[in-house]
Amino acid sequence: MNISSAMQSQITSVRQALGMATLQKAMSQDGPTVSKLIEGMEETTKEIKRAAQPHLGNNIDIRA
């Protein structure tokens, strides 16, 4: 039984190591993706500001 439990312990250890390696790889790939998303959001914001008309919404006509 000691051999079997030792093997199970080693298998569990290997699985944990693989899980951590996979997680680290996924996290390192998300950095560039997030950076591209932020750049896209900045460009979209600039386009919206260019398209918006600054005089709209400044005055409200309350006369009926």
C-alpha positions as MATLAB code, in Angstrom:
seq = 'MNISSAMQSQITSVRQALGMATLQKAMSQDGPTVSKLIEGMEETTKEIKRAAQPHLGNNIDIRA';
ca = [
       0.000    0.000    0.000;
       2.898    2.377    0.626;
       4.007    2.165   -3.004;
       0.524    2.894   -4.251;
       0.066    5.902   -1.984;
       3.547    7.180   -2.900;
       2.676    6.915   -6.604;
      -0.617    8.714   -6.048;
       1.219   11.454   -4.188;
       3.683   11.858   -7.056;
       0.888   11.898   -9.643;
      -0.932   14.561   -7.636;
       2.258   16.604   -7.445;
       2.801   16.350  -11.208;
      -0.816   17.368  -11.872;
      -0.448   20.414   -9.632;
       2.772   21.417  -11.387;
       1.113   21.085  -14.794;
      -1.852   23.102  -13.600;
       0.413   25.881  -12.362;
       2.393   25.898  -15.615;
      -0.821   26.113  -17.621;
      -2.104   28.952  -15.446;
       1.158   30.893  -15.774;
       1.102   30.480  -19.545;
      -2.507   31.674  -19.746;
      -1.760   34.686  -17.559;
       1.250   35.716  -19.629;
      -0.834   35.605  -22.807;
      -3.542   37.808  -21.325;
      -1.185   40.748  -20.839;
      -0.824   41.591  -24.543;
      -4.520   40.928  -25.105;
      -5.512   43.382  -22.378;
      -3.083   45.921  -23.774;
      -4.671   45.653  -27.227;
      -8.148   46.003  -25.734;
      -7.147   49.157  -23.864;
      -5.616   50.640  -27.014;
      -8.820   49.857  -28.908;
     -10.907   51.498  -26.208;
      -8.738   54.622  -26.315;
      -9.091   54.846  -30.101;
     -12.859   54.396  -29.862;
     -13.089   57.114  -27.215;
     -11.124   59.496  -29.422;
     -13.407   58.762  -32.371;
     -16.507   59.359  -30.264;
     -15.139   62.682  -29.017;
     -14.384   63.755  -32.601;
     -17.863   62.785  -33.752;
     -19.699   64.405  -30.840;
     -20.994   67.899  -31.310;
     -19.869   69.961  -28.325;
     -22.784   72.389  -28.447;
     -25.436   69.687  -28.005;
     -26.813   69.375  -24.498;
     -25.420   72.677  -23.207;
     -28.679   74.603  -23.491;
     -32.163   73.424  -22.655;
     -35.158   75.228  -24.110;
     -37.824   75.174  -21.414;
     -40.300   77.369  -23.320;
     -43.298   75.427  -24.443;
];
